[in-house]
Amino acid sequence: MTEGKLYVVGLGPGAYEDMTLRADRALEECDTIVGYSVYVDLIRDRYPGKEYATTPMTREADRCRMALEAARAGKTVALVCSGDSGIYGMAALVYALRGEDTLPEITVIPGLTAACSGGALLGAPLTHDFCVISLSDRLTPWETIEARLTAAAAADFSVVLYNPASRGRPEHLRRACEILLRTLPRERLCGIARSIGRPGESREFCTLGELGTREADMFCTVFIGNSATRLVGGNMLTPRGYRED
């Protein structure tokens, strides 16, 4: 039997225009597309004639196994992820489940993560050193998240928060703000990017003192500036230090 191959594809924020050429080519080439149902629905109409397989949220290992099994059966498979396939995506889990085997062949195709696409929507908030922290404690203990938030604030990073809130954890963004405010001033500039690259895309600016009361969900990405971040012409920017005169 001919051995198949598996692409782990980052789709970017959702719009076709924000997908890389490599991602598009892999999706055109593949026989089967596997992924979380919400992400697959973003691309299903653009790639007709494919075999589709989906799983709901929290079934990440199942969908990775489905993709590996299809590739072992000789198919060319694309396992799709929102944003980048290696940043909170499926790439590491696919490699772990394949283990020390060298087959099926795996190719990781990067995509535009929300830190990049959301930052562009807000202006240029990540021009200097920054860190990305997920507020989801489904896989990471809250104590670890708290320690990372505390360290990021102490280091004066610009901070990007993924998964800021959900139905099951509506208070996580507020809790994160309380932790950051132990170190950072209430007037620290923040931005919220919503539904990046999808219908309903919007942006909002506020202070860290106000951020904890703002509505946020899994379609939001939150940006907290560093001590130099400012609002210029309605855009959030963090200077690198270049001369401006």
SEBA-657022 format. One line per 8 residues: for each residue x, y, z of N, C-alpha, C, CB. Coordinates in nm, 2 decimals. Glycine has a CB too. Layout:
N
X/Y/Z/X/Y/Z/X/Y/Z/X/Y/Z; ...
# end
This chain:
245
0.08/-0.12/0.00/0.00/0.00/0.00/0.09/0.12/0.00/-0.10/0.00/0.12; 0.05/0.22/-0.08/0.12/0.35/-0.08/0.10/0.42/0.05/0.08/0.43/-0.20; 0.21/0.47/0.11/0.21/0.54/0.23/0.16/0.68/0.20/0.34/0.54/0.30; 0.06/0.73/0.28/0.01/0.86/0.26/0.10/0.96/0.34/-0.13/0.87/0.31; 0.05/1.08/0.35/0.12/1.19/0.42/0.02/1.28/0.49/0.21/1.27/0.33; 0.07/1.35/0.59/-0.02/1.43/0.67/0.04/1.57/0.68/-0.03/1.37/0.81; -0.05/1.66/0.64/-0.02/1.81/0.66/-0.09/1.85/0.78/-0.06/1.89/0.53; -0.02/1.93/0.87/-0.08/1.99/0.98/-0.09/2.14/0.95/0.00/1.96/1.12
-0.21/2.19/0.92/-0.22/2.32/0.85/-0.28/2.42/0.94/-0.31/2.30/0.73; -0.21/2.54/0.95/-0.26/2.65/1.02/-0.35/2.74/0.92/-0.15/2.74/1.08; -0.47/2.76/0.95/-0.56/2.83/0.86/-0.56/2.98/0.88/-0.70/2.78/0.89; -0.49/3.03/0.98/-0.49/3.17/1.01/-0.62/3.21/1.08/-0.48/3.25/0.88; -0.66/3.33/1.08/-0.78/3.38/1.16/-0.91/3.33/1.11/-0.78/3.52/1.18; -0.92/3.30/0.98/-1.05/3.25/0.93/-1.07/3.29/0.79/-1.15/3.30/1.01; -1.04/3.41/0.75/-1.06/3.46/0.61/-0.96/3.39/0.51/-1.05/3.61/0.60; -1.01/3.36/0.39/-0.92/3.30/0.29/-0.80/3.39/0.26/-1.00/3.27/0.17
-0.82/3.52/0.26/-0.71/3.61/0.23/-0.60/3.61/0.33/-0.77/3.75/0.22; -0.63/3.56/0.45/-0.52/3.55/0.55/-0.46/3.41/0.56/-0.58/3.59/0.69; -0.49/3.32/0.47/-0.43/3.19/0.47/-0.31/3.20/0.38/-0.53/3.09/0.41; -0.20/3.12/0.42/-0.08/3.12/0.34/-0.10/3.04/0.21/0.04/3.07/0.42; -0.01/3.07/0.11/-0.02/2.99/-0.01/0.01/2.84/0.01/0.09/3.05/-0.11; 0.11/2.82/0.11/0.14/2.68/0.14/0.02/2.60/0.19/0.25/2.67/0.24; -0.06/2.67/0.28/-0.18/2.61/0.34/-0.28/2.58/0.23/-0.24/2.70/0.44; -0.30/2.68/0.14/-0.40/2.66/0.03/-0.36/2.54/-0.06/-0.41/2.79/-0.05
-0.23/2.53/-0.09/-0.19/2.42/-0.18/-0.20/2.29/-0.11/-0.04/2.45/-0.22; -0.18/2.28/0.02/-0.19/2.15/0.09/-0.34/2.11/0.09/-0.14/2.17/0.23; -0.43/2.21/0.11/-0.57/2.18/0.11/-0.62/2.14/-0.03/-0.65/2.30/0.17; -0.57/2.20/-0.13/-0.60/2.16/-0.27/-0.55/2.02/-0.30/-0.54/2.26/-0.37; -0.43/1.98/-0.25/-0.37/1.85/-0.28/-0.43/1.74/-0.20/-0.22/1.86/-0.25; -0.48/1.76/-0.08/-0.52/1.65/0.01/-0.65/1.58/-0.04/-0.54/1.70/0.15; -0.66/1.46/0.01/-0.78/1.38/-0.01/-0.89/1.40/0.10/-0.75/1.23/-0.03; -0.83/1.42/0.22/-0.91/1.42/0.34/-0.88/1.54/0.43/-0.90/1.29/0.42
-0.98/1.61/0.48/-0.95/1.72/0.57/-1.02/1.68/0.71/-1.02/1.85/0.51; -0.94/1.69/0.81/-0.98/1.66/0.95/-0.96/1.78/1.03/-0.89/1.54/1.00; -1.06/1.80/1.13/-1.04/1.91/1.22/-1.16/1.93/1.31/-1.02/2.04/1.14; -1.15/2.03/1.40/-1.26/2.07/1.48/-1.36/2.13/1.39/-1.21/2.18/1.59; -1.49/2.09/1.42/-1.60/2.12/1.33/-1.61/2.27/1.30/-1.73/2.07/1.39; -1.59/2.36/1.39/-1.60/2.50/1.37/-1.50/2.55/1.27/-1.58/2.58/1.50; -1.37/2.49/1.27/-1.27/2.53/1.18/-1.29/2.47/1.04/-1.13/2.49/1.23; -1.34/2.35/1.04/-1.37/2.29/0.91/-1.47/2.36/0.83/-1.41/2.14/0.93
-1.57/2.41/0.91/-1.68/2.48/0.84/-1.64/2.61/0.78/-1.79/2.52/0.95; -1.52/2.67/0.82/-1.47/2.79/0.76/-1.42/2.77/0.62/-1.36/2.84/0.84; -1.38/2.64/0.59/-1.32/2.62/0.46/-1.39/2.51/0.37/-1.18/2.57/0.48; -1.50/2.45/0.42/-1.56/2.34/0.35/-1.61/2.38/0.21/-1.68/2.29/0.43; -1.67/2.50/0.20/-1.72/2.54/0.07/-1.61/2.57/-0.03/-1.81/2.66/0.08; -1.49/2.61/0.01/-1.38/2.64/-0.08/-1.31/2.52/-0.13/-1.28/2.73/-0.01; -1.32/2.41/-0.06/-1.25/2.28/-0.10/-1.36/2.17/-0.12/-1.14/2.25/0.00; -1.44/2.18/-0.22/-1.54/2.07/-0.24/-1.47/1.94/-0.29/-1.64/2.12/-0.34
-1.54/1.83/-0.28/-1.49/1.71/-0.33/-1.40/1.64/-0.24/-1.43/1.73/-0.46; -1.37/1.69/-0.12/-1.29/1.63/-0.02/-1.37/1.54/0.07/-1.21/1.73/0.06; -1.30/1.45/0.13/-1.36/1.37/0.24/-1.34/1.45/0.37/-1.30/1.23/0.25; -1.44/1.48/0.45/-1.43/1.56/0.57/-1.45/1.47/0.69/-1.52/1.68/0.57; -1.37/1.49/0.80/-1.39/1.42/0.93/-1.37/1.53/1.04/-1.30/1.30/0.94; -1.47/1.54/1.13/-1.46/1.64/1.23/-1.49/1.57/1.37/-1.56/1.75/1.21; -1.44/1.65/1.47/-1.47/1.61/1.61/-1.50/1.74/1.68/-1.35/1.54/1.68; -1.58/1.73/1.79/-1.61/1.85/1.87/-1.49/1.89/1.96/-1.73/1.82/1.96
-1.51/2.00/2.03/-1.40/2.05/2.12/-1.38/1.94/2.23/-1.44/2.18/2.18; -1.25/1.94/2.27/-1.20/1.85/2.38/-1.17/1.71/2.32/-1.30/1.83/2.49; -1.19/1.69/2.19/-1.16/1.56/2.13/-1.03/1.57/2.04/-1.28/1.51/2.04; -0.93/1.65/2.08/-0.82/1.67/2.00/-0.74/1.55/1.97/-0.73/1.77/2.07; -0.72/1.46/2.07/-0.64/1.34/2.04/-0.71/1.25/1.94/-0.62/1.26/2.17; -0.85/1.25/1.95/-0.92/1.16/1.86/-0.90/1.21/1.71/-1.07/1.17/1.89; -0.91/1.34/1.69/-0.89/1.39/1.56/-0.75/1.37/1.50/-0.93/1.54/1.54; -0.65/1.38/1.59/-0.52/1.35/1.55/-0.50/1.21/1.51/-0.42/1.39/1.66
-0.56/1.12/1.59/-0.55/0.98/1.55/-0.62/0.95/1.42/-0.61/0.89/1.67; -0.74/1.01/1.40/-0.81/1.00/1.27/-0.72/1.04/1.16/-0.94/1.08/1.28; -0.65/1.15/1.17/-0.57/1.20/1.06/-0.45/1.10/1.04/-0.52/1.34/1.10; -0.39/1.05/1.14/-0.28/0.96/1.13/-0.32/0.83/1.06/-0.21/0.93/1.26; -0.44/0.78/1.11/-0.49/0.65/1.05/-0.52/0.67/0.90/-0.61/0.61/1.12; -0.58/0.78/0.86/-0.61/0.80/0.72/-0.48/0.81/0.64/-0.69/0.93/0.71; -0.38/0.88/0.70/-0.25/0.88/0.62/-0.19/0.75/0.61/-0.16/0.98/0.69; -0.20/0.67/0.72/-0.14/0.53/0.71/-0.21/0.44/0.61/-0.14/0.47/0.85
-0.34/0.48/0.58/-0.42/0.41/0.48/-0.39/0.45/0.34/-0.56/0.42/0.51; -0.29/0.54/0.33/-0.25/0.58/0.19/-0.30/0.72/0.15/-0.28/0.48/0.10; -0.38/0.79/0.23/-0.44/0.91/0.19/-0.35/1.03/0.22/-0.57/0.93/0.26; -0.37/1.14/0.14/-0.30/1.26/0.17/-0.40/1.34/0.26/-0.26/1.34/0.04; -0.36/1.37/0.38/-0.45/1.43/0.48/-0.41/1.57/0.52/-0.46/1.33/0.60; -0.51/1.66/0.54/-0.48/1.79/0.60/-0.55/1.79/0.74/-0.52/1.90/0.51; -0.48/1.80/0.85/-0.54/1.83/0.98/-0.53/1.98/1.00/-0.46/1.75/1.09; -0.65/2.04/1.01/-0.65/2.19/1.01/-0.66/2.24/1.15/-0.76/2.24/0.93
-0.60/2.36/1.18/-0.60/2.43/1.30/-0.63/2.57/1.28/-0.47/2.41/1.38; -0.70/2.64/1.37/-0.71/2.78/1.36/-0.58/2.85/1.39/-0.82/2.83/1.46; -0.55/2.96/1.33/-0.43/3.03/1.35/-0.31/2.96/1.30/-0.41/3.06/1.50; -0.21/2.93/1.39/-0.09/2.86/1.36/-0.10/2.71/1.41/0.03/2.93/1.41; -0.05/2.62/1.33/-0.06/2.48/1.37/0.03/2.44/1.48/-0.04/2.39/1.25; 0.13/2.52/1.51/0.22/2.49/1.62/0.20/2.58/1.74/0.36/2.50/1.57; 0.12/2.68/1.74/0.09/2.77/1.85/-0.05/2.74/1.90/0.11/2.92/1.81; -0.05/2.66/2.01/-0.18/2.61/2.07/-0.25/2.53/1.96/-0.27/2.73/2.11
-0.18/2.47/1.87/-0.24/2.39/1.76/-0.21/2.24/1.78/-0.19/2.43/1.63; -0.23/2.16/1.68/-0.22/2.02/1.69/-0.09/1.96/1.65/-0.33/1.96/1.60; 0.01/2.04/1.61/0.13/1.98/1.56/0.21/1.90/1.66/0.23/2.09/1.51; 0.22/1.95/1.78/0.29/1.87/1.89/0.22/1.74/1.92/0.31/1.95/2.01; 0.09/1.74/1.93/0.01/1.62/1.96/0.02/1.52/1.85/-0.13/1.66/1.99; 0.02/1.56/1.73/0.04/1.47/1.61/0.17/1.40/1.62/0.02/1.54/1.48; 0.28/1.48/1.64/0.41/1.42/1.66/0.42/1.32/1.77/0.52/1.53/1.67; 0.36/1.36/1.89/0.36/1.27/2.01/0.29/1.14/1.98/0.30/1.35/2.13
0.18/1.15/1.91/0.10/1.03/1.89/0.17/0.94/1.78/-0.04/1.06/1.84; 0.24/1.00/1.69/0.31/0.91/1.60/0.43/0.85/1.66/0.36/1.00/1.48; 0.48/0.91/1.77/0.59/0.86/1.84/0.72/0.86/1.77/0.56/0.72/1.89; 0.80/0.75/1.78/0.93/0.74/1.72/0.92/0.69/1.57/1.02/0.65/1.80; 0.80/0.66/1.53/0.79/0.62/1.38/0.83/0.74/1.29/0.65/0.57/1.36; 0.87/0.70/1.17/0.89/0.81/1.07/0.78/0.82/0.97/1.03/0.78/1.00; 0.69/0.73/0.98/0.57/0.72/0.89/0.44/0.73/0.96/0.58/0.60/0.79; 0.34/0.79/0.92/0.34/0.86/0.79/0.42/0.99/0.80/0.20/0.90/0.75
0.46/1.04/0.68/0.53/1.17/0.67/0.44/1.28/0.72/0.58/1.20/0.53; 0.50/1.37/0.81/0.43/1.48/0.86/0.49/1.61/0.82/0.42/1.47/1.02; 0.42/1.70/0.77/0.46/1.84/0.73/0.38/1.94/0.80/0.46/1.86/0.58; 0.44/2.02/0.89/0.37/2.13/0.96/0.38/2.25/0.87/0.44/2.15/1.10; 0.26/2.31/0.85/0.25/2.43/0.77/0.20/2.54/0.86/0.15/2.41/0.65; 0.28/2.64/0.88/0.24/2.75/0.97/0.13/2.84/0.92/0.36/2.83/1.01; 0.07/2.90/1.01/-0.04/3.00/0.98/-0.03/3.12/1.06/-0.18/2.93/1.00; -0.11/3.22/1.03/-0.11/3.35/1.10/-0.18/3.34/1.23/-0.18/3.46/1.01
-0.10/3.34/1.34/-0.16/3.33/1.47/-0.23/3.46/1.51/-0.06/3.29/1.58; -0.32/3.45/1.61/-0.40/3.57/1.65/-0.32/3.68/1.70/-0.51/3.53/1.75; -0.20/3.65/1.76/-0.12/3.76/1.81/-0.08/3.85/1.69/0.01/3.71/1.87; -0.05/3.79/1.57/-0.02/3.87/1.45/-0.14/3.94/1.39/0.05/3.78/1.35; -0.24/3.86/1.36/-0.36/3.92/1.30/-0.43/4.02/1.39/-0.45/3.81/1.25; -0.45/3.98/1.51/-0.51/4.08/1.61/-0.43/4.20/1.63/-0.54/4.01/1.74; -0.30/4.18/1.63/-0.21/4.30/1.65/-0.22/4.40/1.53/-0.07/4.26/1.66; -0.23/4.34/1.41/-0.25/4.42/1.29/-0.39/4.50/1.29/-0.24/4.34/1.17
-0.49/4.43/1.35/-0.62/4.50/1.36/-0.61/4.62/1.45/-0.72/4.40/1.40; -0.54/4.60/1.56/-0.53/4.71/1.66/-0.43/4.82/1.63/-0.49/4.65/1.80; -0.33/4.79/1.54/-0.23/4.88/1.51/-0.10/4.81/1.50/-0.22/5.00/1.61; -0.01/4.84/1.60/0.12/4.77/1.60/0.16/4.75/1.75/0.23/4.85/1.52; 0.09/4.67/1.82/0.12/4.67/1.97/0.24/4.57/2.01/0.00/4.62/2.04; 0.29/4.50/1.91/0.39/4.39/1.94/0.53/4.42/1.88/0.34/4.26/1.90; 0.56/4.55/1.86/0.69/4.58/1.79/0.81/4.55/1.88/0.69/4.73/1.75; 0.79/4.54/2.01/0.90/4.50/2.10/0.87/4.37/2.16/0.92/4.61/2.20
0.95/4.32/2.25/0.94/4.19/2.32/0.80/4.17/2.37/1.04/4.17/2.43; 0.74/4.05/2.35/0.61/4.02/2.40/0.60/3.88/2.44/0.50/4.06/2.30; 0.49/3.84/2.51/0.47/3.70/2.54/0.32/3.67/2.52/0.51/3.66/2.69; 0.29/3.54/2.50/0.15/3.50/2.47/0.12/3.40/2.58/0.14/3.43/2.33; 0.00/3.42/2.65/-0.04/3.34/2.76/-0.19/3.30/2.73/-0.03/3.41/2.89; -0.22/3.17/2.74/-0.36/3.13/2.73/-0.42/3.13/2.87/-0.37/2.99/2.67; -0.54/3.18/2.88/-0.61/3.18/3.01/-0.70/3.05/3.03/-0.70/3.30/3.02; -0.69/2.96/2.94/-0.77/2.84/2.95/-0.69/2.74/3.05/-0.79/2.76/2.82
-0.76/2.71/3.16/-0.70/2.61/3.25/-0.75/2.47/3.24/-0.73/2.66/3.40; -0.81/2.44/3.12/-0.85/2.30/3.09/-0.73/2.21/3.09/-0.93/2.30/2.96; -0.62/2.26/3.04/-0.50/2.17/3.03/-0.38/2.22/3.11/-0.45/2.16/2.89; -0.39/2.35/3.16/-0.28/2.41/3.24/-0.34/2.46/3.37/-0.22/2.53/3.16; -0.28/2.42/3.49/-0.33/2.46/3.62/-0.34/2.61/3.63/-0.25/2.40/3.73; -0.44/2.67/3.69/-0.45/2.81/3.71/-0.33/2.87/3.78/-0.58/2.85/3.78; -0.27/2.79/3.87/-0.15/2.84/3.95/-0.04/2.87/3.85/-0.11/2.74/4.05; -0.02/2.78/3.75/0.08/2.81/3.65/0.05/2.93/3.57/0.10/2.68/3.56
-0.07/2.95/3.53/-0.11/3.07/3.45/-0.09/3.19/3.53/-0.26/3.06/3.41; -0.12/3.19/3.66/-0.10/3.30/3.75/0.05/3.34/3.76/-0.16/3.28/3.89; 0.13/3.23/3.77/0.28/3.26/3.78/0.33/3.32/3.65/0.35/3.13/3.81; 0.28/3.28/3.54/0.33/3.33/3.41/0.28/3.48/3.39/0.28/3.25/3.29; 0.16/3.51/3.43/0.11/3.65/3.43/0.19/3.74/3.52/-0.04/3.65/3.47; 0.22/3.69/3.64/0.30/3.77/3.73/0.44/3.80/3.67/0.31/3.70/3.87; 0.50/3.69/3.62/0.64/3.71/3.56/0.64/3.80/3.44/0.70/3.57/3.52; 0.53/3.79/3.35/0.53/3.88/3.24/0.51/4.02/3.28/0.41/3.84/3.15
0.43/4.05/3.38/0.41/4.19/3.43/0.54/4.24/3.48/0.30/4.19/3.53; 0.61/4.16/3.56/0.74/4.21/3.62/0.84/4.24/3.52/0.79/4.10/3.72; 0.84/4.16/3.40/0.94/4.18/3.30/0.90/4.29/3.20/0.96/4.05/3.22; 0.79/4.36/3.22/0.74/4.46/3.13/0.72/4.42/2.99/0.84/4.58/3.13; 0.68/4.29/2.97/0.64/4.25/2.83/0.51/4.31/2.79/0.63/4.09/2.83; 0.49/4.33/2.66/0.36/4.34/2.61/0.30/4.19/2.62/0.35/4.39/2.46; 0.17/4.18/2.65/0.12/4.05/2.68/0.00/4.03/2.59/0.08/4.03/2.83; -0.01/3.91/2.53/-0.13/3.87/2.45/-0.20/3.76/2.52/-0.09/3.83/2.30
-0.32/3.77/2.55/-0.40/3.67/2.62/-0.49/3.60/2.52/-0.49/3.73/2.73; -0.47/3.47/2.50/-0.56/3.38/2.42/-0.66/3.32/2.52/-0.48/3.27/2.35; -0.78/3.28/2.46/-0.88/3.21/2.54/-0.92/3.29/2.66/-0.84/3.07/2.57; -0.95/3.42/2.65/-0.97/3.50/2.77/-1.09/3.47/2.86/-0.98/3.65/2.73; -1.19/3.41/2.80/-1.31/3.38/2.87/-1.40/3.28/2.79/-1.39/3.50/2.91; -1.48/3.21/2.86/-1.58/3.12/2.79/-1.70/3.10/2.89/-1.51/2.98/2.76; -1.80/3.03/2.84/-1.91/3.00/2.92/-1.88/2.93/3.05/-2.02/2.92/2.85; -1.78/2.84/3.04/-1.74/2.76/3.16/-1.65/2.84/3.25/-1.68/2.64/3.12
-1.58/2.94/3.21/-1.49/3.02/3.29/-1.50/3.17/3.26/-1.34/2.97/3.27; -1.62/3.23/3.29/-1.65/3.37/3.25/-1.56/3.47/3.33/-1.79/3.40/3.27; -1.50/3.43/3.44/-1.43/3.52/3.53/-1.28/3.52/3.51/-1.46/3.49/3.67; -1.23/3.44/3.41/-1.09/3.43/3.40/-1.02/3.56/3.35/-1.05/3.32/3.29; -1.08/3.64/3.27/-1.02/3.76/3.23/-1.01/3.86/3.35/-1.09/3.83/3.11; -1.12/3.87/3.42/-1.12/3.95/3.54/-1.01/3.91/3.64/-1.26/3.95/3.61; -1.00/3.78/3.66/-0.90/3.73/3.75/-0.76/3.76/3.70/-0.91/3.57/3.77; -0.74/3.75/3.57/-0.60/3.78/3.51/-0.57/3.93/3.53/-0.60/3.74/3.36
-0.67/4.01/3.51/-0.65/4.16/3.53/-0.61/4.18/3.68/-0.77/4.24/3.50; -0.67/4.12/3.77/-0.64/4.14/3.91/-0.50/4.10/3.94/-0.74/4.06/4.00; -0.45/3.99/3.88/-0.31/3.95/3.90/-0.22/4.05/3.84/-0.29/3.81/3.83; -0.24/4.10/3.72/-0.16/4.19/3.65/-0.15/4.33/3.72/-0.20/4.22/3.50; -0.27/4.37/3.78/-0.27/4.50/3.85/-0.19/4.50/3.98/-0.42/4.53/3.88; -0.15/4.38/4.03/-0.06/4.38/4.14/0.07/4.45/4.11/-0.04/4.24/4.19; 0.11/4.45/3.98/0.23/4.50/3.93/0.22/4.62/3.84/0.31/4.40/3.86; 0.12/4.62/3.76/0.10/4.72/3.65/0.00/4.83/3.69/0.05/4.65/3.52
0.02/4.95/3.64/-0.08/5.05/3.67/-0.21/5.04/3.60/-0.02/5.19/3.63; -0.32/5.09/3.66/-0.45/5.08/3.61/-0.47/5.14/3.47/-0.55/5.14/3.71; -0.39/5.24/3.45/-0.40/5.32/3.32/-0.32/5.25/3.20/-0.35/5.46/3.33; -0.26/5.13/3.22/-0.19/5.06/3.12/-0.29/5.04/3.00/-0.13/4.93/3.17; -0.24/5.07/2.88/-0.32/5.06/2.76/-0.35/4.91/2.72/-0.26/5.14/2.64; -0.47/4.88/2.68/-0.51/4.75/2.64/-0.59/4.75/2.52/-0.58/4.67/2.75; -0.60/4.64/2.44/-0.68/4.64/2.33/-0.75/4.50/2.32/-0.60/4.66/2.20; -0.87/4.49/2.26/-0.94/4.37/2.24/-0.97/4.36/2.09/-1.07/4.36/2.33
-0.92/4.25/2.03/-0.95/4.22/1.89/-1.06/4.11/1.89/-0.83/4.18/1.81; -1.17/4.13/1.82/-1.28/4.03/1.82/-1.30/3.98/1.68/-1.41/4.10/1.87; -1.33/3.85/1.67/-1.37/3.78/1.54/-1.27/3.82/1.43/-1.51/3.82/1.51; -1.15/3.81/1.45/-1.04/3.85/1.36/-1.06/3.78/1.22/-0.90/3.83/1.41; -1.08/3.86/1.12/-1.09/3.80/0.99/-1.22/3.73/0.96/-0.98/3.70/0.96; -1.32/3.75/1.04/-1.45/3.69/1.03/-1.56/3.79/1.04/-1.47/3.58/1.14; -1.68/3.76/1.00/-1.79/3.85/1.02/-1.80/3.90/1.16/-1.93/3.79/0.98; -1.83/4.03/1.18/-1.83/4.09/1.31/-1.70/4.13/1.36/-1.89/3.99/1.40
-1.60/4.13/1.28/-1.46/4.18/1.33/-1.47/4.32/1.39/-1.36/4.18/1.21; -1.41/4.34/1.50/-1.41/4.47/1.57/-1.29/4.48/1.66/-1.54/4.49/1.64; -1.27/4.60/1.70/-1.16/4.63/1.80/-1.20/4.73/1.90/-1.03/4.68/1.72; -1.14/4.72/2.02/-1.18/4.81/2.13/-1.05/4.84/2.21/-1.29/4.75/2.22; -1.04/4.96/2.26/-0.93/5.00/2.34/-0.98/5.04/2.48/-0.85/5.12/2.28; -0.90/5.01/2.58/-0.94/5.04/2.72/-0.82/5.04/2.81/-1.05/4.95/2.78; -0.83/5.07/2.93/-0.72/5.06/3.03/-0.72/4.93/3.10/-0.72/5.18/3.13; -0.61/4.89/3.16/-0.61/4.76/3.23/-0.71/4.77/3.35/-0.47/4.74/3.29
-0.73/4.88/3.41/-0.83/4.90/3.51/-0.97/4.87/3.46/-0.82/5.03/3.57; -1.00/4.90/3.34/-1.13/4.88/3.28/-1.15/4.74/3.22/-1.16/4.98/3.17; -1.03/4.67/3.18/-1.04/4.55/3.10/-1.12/4.44/3.17/-0.90/4.50/3.07; -1.11/4.43/3.30/-1.17/4.32/3.36/-1.33/4.32/3.36/-1.13/4.31/3.51; -1.38/4.44/3.32/-1.53/4.45/3.31/-1.57/4.44/3.17/-1.57/4.58/3.37; -1.48/4.42/3.07/-1.52/4.41/2.93/-1.57/4.27/2.90/-1.40/4.45/2.84; -1.66/4.26/2.80/-1.71/4.13/2.76/-1.61/4.07/2.67/-1.84/4.15/2.69; -1.58/3.94/2.69/-1.48/3.87/2.60/-1.52/3.73/2.60/-1.34/3.88/2.66
-1.49/3.66/2.49/-1.52/3.52/2.47/-1.40/3.45/2.39/-1.65/3.50/2.40; -1.42/3.33/2.35/-1.32/3.26/2.28/-1.28/3.31/2.14/-1.36/3.11/2.27; -1.36/3.41/2.09/-1.33/3.47/1.96/-1.26/3.60/1.98/-1.46/3.49/1.89; -1.22/3.63/2.11/-1.14/3.75/2.14/-1.00/3.72/2.17/-1.21/3.83/2.26; -0.91/3.81/2.13/-0.77/3.81/2.17/-0.74/3.94/2.24/-0.68/3.79/2.05; -0.68/3.94/2.35/-0.66/4.06/2.44/-0.51/4.09/2.44/-0.71/4.03/2.58; -0.49/4.22/2.42/-0.35/4.28/2.42/-0.33/4.38/2.53/-0.32/4.34/2.28; -0.23/4.36/2.61/-0.19/4.45/2.72/-0.06/4.50/2.69/-0.19/4.37/2.86
-0.05/4.64/2.67/0.08/4.70/2.63/0.18/4.70/2.74/0.05/4.84/2.59; 0.31/4.73/2.70/0.41/4.75/2.80/0.41/4.90/2.84/0.55/4.70/2.74; 0.52/4.94/2.92/0.52/5.07/2.97/0.53/5.18/2.86/0.63/5.08/3.07; 0.57/5.14/2.74/0.59/5.24/2.64/0.48/5.24/2.54/0.72/5.21/2.56; 0.38/5.15/2.55/0.27/5.14/2.45/0.18/5.26/2.46/0.19/5.01/2.48; 0.14/5.31/2.35/0.05/5.43/2.35/-0.05/5.43/2.24/0.13/5.56/2.35; -0.15/5.51/2.24/-0.25/5.52/2.14/-0.21/5.64/2.05/-0.39/5.54/2.19; -0.19/5.62/1.92/-0.15/5.73/1.83/-0.24/5.72/1.71/0.00/5.71/1.78
-0.32/5.83/1.68/-0.41/5.83/1.57/-0.51/5.72/1.57/-0.33/5.82/1.44; -0.55/5.68/1.69/-0.65/5.58/1.70/-0.60/5.44/1.69/-0.76/5.60/1.60; -0.47/5.42/1.69/-0.40/5.29/1.68/-0.31/5.26/1.80/-0.33/5.27/1.55; -0.31/5.14/1.84/-0.22/5.10/1.96/-0.08/5.06/1.90/-0.28/4.98/2.03; 0.02/5.13/1.96/0.15/5.10/1.91/0.25/5.09/2.03/0.20/5.20/1.81; 0.35/5.00/2.01/0.45/4.98/2.11/0.58/5.01/2.03/0.46/4.84/2.17; 0.65/5.12/2.06/0.78/5.15/1.99/0.89/5.05/2.01/0.82/5.29/2.02; 0.97/5.03/1.91/1.09/4.95/1.92/1.21/5.03/1.98/1.13/4.89/1.79
1.20/5.16/1.96/1.31/5.24/2.01/1.38/5.32/1.90/1.41/5.16/2.08; 1.33/5.30/1.77/1.38/5.38/1.66/1.36/5.53/1.69/1.31/5.34/1.53; 1.45/5.61/1.63/1.44/5.75/1.64/1.32/5.80/1.56/1.57/5.82/1.59; 1.24/5.89/1.62/1.12/5.94/1.56/1.13/6.08/1.52/1.00/5.92/1.65; 1.25/6.14/1.53/1.27/6.28/1.49/1.33/6.29/1.35/1.36/6.36/1.59
# end
